[in-house]
Amino acid sequence: MTTLLLFVLFALGLIGGFFSGLLGIGGGIIMVPLLLYVPSLIGLEAIPMKTAAAITIVQSMAGSFSGLMVHKKNDFVHTKLIIYMGSGVVLGSLVGSFFSKQIQGEVMLGIFAGMALIATVLMYIPRKKDDDLPVENVELNKFLAFFVALLVGILGGIVGQGGAFILIPLMLYVLKIPTRIALGSSVAITFLSALAGFIGKWGTGQIPFVMAIVLVVGALIGAQLGGRLSNRLQTASLRTILSAVITITALKMWFELNPIVGYLLTIGSVLFLLVFFLNGKRKQKNPDSSNITLKT
């Protein structure tokens, strides 16, 4: 292990931690592609998917915990949401991480790409105006929250992710949680998920701790910076940034798995965004007639 590799890992941890605090994600959606592709681009030995998954779960745990401290101060953390989703995601993550040692790296990459693609689709579903409700006024479907988190935990445990990049869209569009509360609460849920995944991968001897610790140091610093910036940005801006990050990652993963599928999904994404943009412009020019009152 060279000094250059350790420096690169620190820098990548800084980037992943920043997005963890900014967007309420563990950073793995960004970290895995960076670990897979950046070292080889600068002439270092490529990091295998299994190793990337193992050290990312440690970074995700540290980055989400650091980001949680910032969001807790801003009162964007929903306790009941954390209890129900946290218990589901912990159980699922323990199961997924325990069996991940028997799963091939290519299969892990496919699961990761599939999760990113689903998250991408969910993030572009039209959403009604986002009410910045106080935490105590947000309603929650407890059983749905638990089972959604359980499924995400199983998949996240396999690929070394806290799963926030797909948990957040599910919280926004399935559970109908306001954006800021979804972002703030997700870091706590992600921490619990990553902690369970860490225990599973540590117990099966999959974690190279020197690489993981260097990554964590960068993540802790980056998460504090990202969390502070998150409080200054508008809700729409946060959702746009998160959508872009997930979309780019999903497409990159599919190019890695199958270039033809990657090209088709890229073309489809461009067409979808074009239609989405034109439809938004049409609605601005022709407001809903239901908003027009007739004089009598």
C-alpha positions in Angstrom: 0.0 0.0 0.0 1.6 3.3 -1.2 1.5 6.8 0.3 -0.2 8.0 -2.9 -3.0 5.5 -2.4 -3.6 6.6 1.2 -3.7 10.3 0.0 -6.2 9.4 -2.7 -8.3 7.5 -0.2 -8.3 10.5 2.1 -9.4 12.9 -0.7 -12.1 10.5 -1.8 -13.4 10.2 1.8 -13.5 14.0 1.9 -15.7 14.1 -1.2 -18.0 11.3 0.0 -18.3 12.8 3.5 -19.2 16.3 2.0 -22.1 14.8 0.0 -23.1 12.8 3.1 -23.6 16.0 5.1 -25.0 18.0 2.2 -27.6 15.5 1.0 -28.3 13.3 3.9 -26.7 10.2 2.4 -23.9 8.0 3.6 -21.8 8.9 0.6 -21.6 5.4 -0.8 -23.5 6.2 -4.0 -20.5 8.5 -4.8 -17.8 6.6 -3.0 -18.1 3.2 -4.8 -17.7 4.6 -8.3 -14.8 6.8 -7.1 -13.0 3.9 -5.5 -13.6 1.7 -8.5 -12.4 4.1 -11.2 -10.2 6.9 -9.7 -7.1 4.8 -8.6 -6.8 3.1 -12.0 -7.2 6.5 -13.8 -4.1 7.9 -12.0 -2.0 4.8 -12.5 -2.7 2.9 -9.2 -3.9 -0.6 -8.9 -7.7 -0.9 -9.3 -9.7 -1.6 -6.1 -12.0 -4.6 -6.5 -15.8 -4.2 -5.9 -15.7 -6.4 -2.7 -12.9 -4.2 -1.2 -14.7 -1.0 -2.2 -17.9 -2.3 -0.6 -16.1 -3.2 2.6 -14.3 0.1 3.2 -17.3 2.1 2.0 -19.5 0.7 4.8 -17.0 2.1 7.3 -16.9 5.5 5.6 -20.7 5.5 5.3 -21.0 4.8 9.1 -18.6 7.6 10.0 -19.9 10.1 7.5 -23.5 9.6 8.4 -22.8 9.9 12.1 -20.9 13.2 11.6 -23.7 14.5 9.3 -26.3 13.5 11.9 -24.7 15.8 14.5 -25.3 18.8 12.2 -28.9 17.9 11.2 -29.8 17.2 14.8 -28.9 20.7 15.8 -31.1 22.0 13.0 -34.1 20.0 14.3 -34.6 18.0 11.1 -34.5 14.6 12.8 -37.8 12.6 13.1 -37.5 10.2 16.1 -40.3 7.8 15.3 -39.2 7.6 11.6 -35.7 6.6 12.9 -37.1 4.0 15.3 -39.2 2.2 12.7 -37.0 2.6 9.6 -33.9 2.1 11.7 -35.0 -1.2 13.1 -36.0 -2.5 9.6 -32.8 -1.4 8.0 -30.6 -2.8 10.8 -32.2 -6.2 10.5 -31.9 -6.2 6.7 -28.3 -4.9 6.7 -27.2 -7.6 9.1 -28.7 -10.3 6.9 -27.3 -8.8 3.7 -23.8 -8.2 4.9 -23.5 -11.6 6.5 -24.3 -13.4 3.1 -22.3 -10.9 1.0 -19.1 -12.9 1.3 -20.6 -15.6 -0.9 -21.7 -13.1 -3.6 -19.5 -12.3 -6.5 -18.3 -8.8 -7.2 -20.1 -8.6 -10.6 -23.4 -9.5 -8.9 -22.8 -6.8 -6.2 -22.2 -4.3 -9.0 -25.5 -5.3 -10.6 -27.4 -4.9 -7.4 -25.8 -1.5 -6.8 -26.6 -0.3 -10.3 -30.2 -1.6 -10.0 -30.7 0.3 -6.7 -29.3 3.5 -8.2 -31.6 3.2 -11.2 -34.7 2.7 -9.1 -33.7 5.7 -7.0 -33.2 7.8 -10.2 -36.7 7.0 -11.4 -38.2 7.8 -8.0 -36.4 11.2 -7.8 -37.9 12.4 -11.1 -41.5 11.6 -10.2 -43.5 14.9 -10.0 -44.0 16.0 -6.4 -46.5 18.4 -4.9 -45.3 21.5 -3.1 -43.1 20.5 -0.3 -44.4 21.7 3.1 -41.7 22.6 5.6 -43.7 21.1 8.5 -42.3 20.9 12.0 -41.0 17.5 12.9 -43.8 16.9 15.4 -46.5 17.5 12.7 -45.2 14.9 10.2 -47.4 11.8 10.0 -45.9 8.4 9.5 -47.1 5.0 8.2 -45.1 2.9 10.7 -45.5 -0.6 9.1 -44.8 0.6 5.6 -41.7 2.5 6.9 -40.4 -0.7 8.5 -40.8 -3.0 5.5 -39.4 -0.5 3.1 -36.3 -0.1 5.3 -36.0 -3.9 5.7 -35.7 -4.4 1.9 -33.3 -1.6 1.5 -31.2 -2.9 4.4 -30.8 -6.3 2.8 -29.7 -4.9 -0.5 -27.5 -2.2 1.1 -25.8 -4.8 3.4 -24.8 -6.8 0.3 -23.2 -3.9 -1.6 -21.7 -2.1 1.4 -24.2 0.8 1.5 -26.1 2.5 4.2 -28.8 2.8 1.5 -29.7 6.5 2.0 -29.5 7.2 -1.8 -32.5 5.0 -2.3 -34.1 5.5 1.2 -34.5 9.3 0.6 -36.5 8.9 -2.6 -38.7 6.3 -0.9 -39.2 8.5 2.1 -40.1 11.4 -0.2 -42.4 9.7 -2.6 -43.7 6.6 -0.8 -43.9 7.7 2.8 -44.5 11.4 1.9 -41.9 12.9 4.3 -40.9 16.5 3.7 -37.5 16.9 2.1 -35.6 18.5 4.9 -36.9 16.0 7.5 -36.2 13.1 5.1 -32.6 14.4 4.6 -32.0 15.0 8.3 -33.6 11.7 9.5 -31.9 9.6 6.7 -28.4 10.2 8.1 -29.5 8.6 11.4 -31.1 5.6 9.6 -28.1 5.3 7.4 -25.8 5.3 10.4 -27.7 2.4 11.9 -27.7 0.5 8.6 -24.0 1.1 8.1 -23.2 0.0 11.7 -25.1 -3.3 11.1 -23.4 -3.8 7.8 -20.0 -3.1 9.4 -20.6 -5.7 12.1 -21.6 -8.3 9.4 -18.5 -7.5 7.2 -16.1 -7.3 10.1 -17.4 -10.6 11.5 -16.7 -12.3 8.1 -13.2 -10.7 7.8 -13.9 -8.5 4.8 -12.6 -5.1 6.0 -9.0 -3.8 5.3 -8.9 -1.4 8.3 -5.9 0.8 7.3 -7.7 1.8 4.0 -11.0 2.3 5.8 -9.5 4.5 8.6 -7.9 6.9 6.1 -11.2 7.1 4.2 -13.1 7.8 7.4 -10.8 10.7 8.4 -11.6 12.5 5.2 -15.3 11.6 5.5 -15.6 13.2 9.0 -14.2 16.5 7.8 -16.2 16.5 4.6 -19.5 15.7 6.4 -19.3 18.7 8.7 -18.7 21.0 5.7 -21.6 19.5 3.8 -24.0 19.6 6.7 -23.4 23.3 7.2 -24.0 24.1 3.6 -27.1 22.0 3.4 -28.9 24.3 5.9 -28.3 27.3 3.6 -29.7 25.8 0.4 -33.3 25.7 -0.7 -35.2 22.5 -0.6 -35.6 22.4 -4.4 -31.8 22.8 -4.8 -31.1 19.9 -2.5 -33.4 17.6 -4.4 -32.0 18.7 -7.8 -28.4 18.0 -6.6 -29.4 14.6 -5.2 -31.2 13.7 -8.4 -28.2 14.6 -10.5 -25.7 12.7 -8.4 -27.9 9.5 -8.4 -28.6 9.7 -12.1 -24.9 10.1 -13.1 -23.9 7.2 -10.8 -26.6 4.9 -12.1 -25.7 5.5 -15.7 -21.9 5.0 -15.0 -22.7 1.7 -13.3 -24.7 0.4 -16.2 -22.0 1.4 -18.6 -19.6 -0.7 -16.5 -22.0 -3.7 -16.6 -23.2 -3.5 -20.2 -22.2 -0.6 -22.5 -25.3 -1.2 -24.8 -27.7 -1.0 -21.8 -25.8 2.1 -20.6 -26.2 3.9 -24.0 -29.9 3.0 -24.1 -30.5 4.2 -20.5 -28.6 7.4 -21.3 -30.7 8.1 -24.4 -33.8 7.3 -22.4 -32.8 9.6 -19.6 -32.1 12.5 -21.9 -35.5 12.0 -23.6 -37.3 11.8 -20.3 -35.7 15.0 -19.0 -36.5 16.8 -22.3 -40.2 15.8 -22.0 -40.2 16.7 -18.3 -38.7 20.1 -19.0 -41.1 20.9 -21.9 -44.1 19.7 -19.8 -43.0 22.1 -17.1 -42.8 25.0 -19.5 -46.3 24.1 -20.9 -47.8 24.2 -17.4 -46.3 27.6 -16.8 -47.8 29.0 -19.9 -51.2 27.3 -19.4 -52.0 27.2 -15.7 -54.6 24.7 -14.5 -58.1 25.9 -15.2 -59.1 24.7 -11.8 -57.3 27.7 -10.3 -59.4 30.2 -12.3 -62.5 31.5 -10.6 -65.6 32.7 -12.6 -67.4 35.9 -11.7 -71.1 35.6 -11.3 
